[in-house]
């Protein structure tokens, strides 16, 4: 477990769980950069825009 409590608990975040699996995997790989709901949404938007 890291010092990033938010990233460590993504699997219980309703928004995260609503995202497509490929987006979830990419966000998990970006773990240290995801520290809030706002970070999560920005990363998800960038990933879905590029697809």
Number of C-alpha atoms within 10 A of each C-alpha: 7 9 8 14 13 18 21 16 10 19 13 10 13 9 13 19 13 10 13 11 11 11 20 19 12 13 22 17 11 13 17 15 14 22 14 13 14 10 13 22 15 12 18 19 12 11 15 12 8 6 6
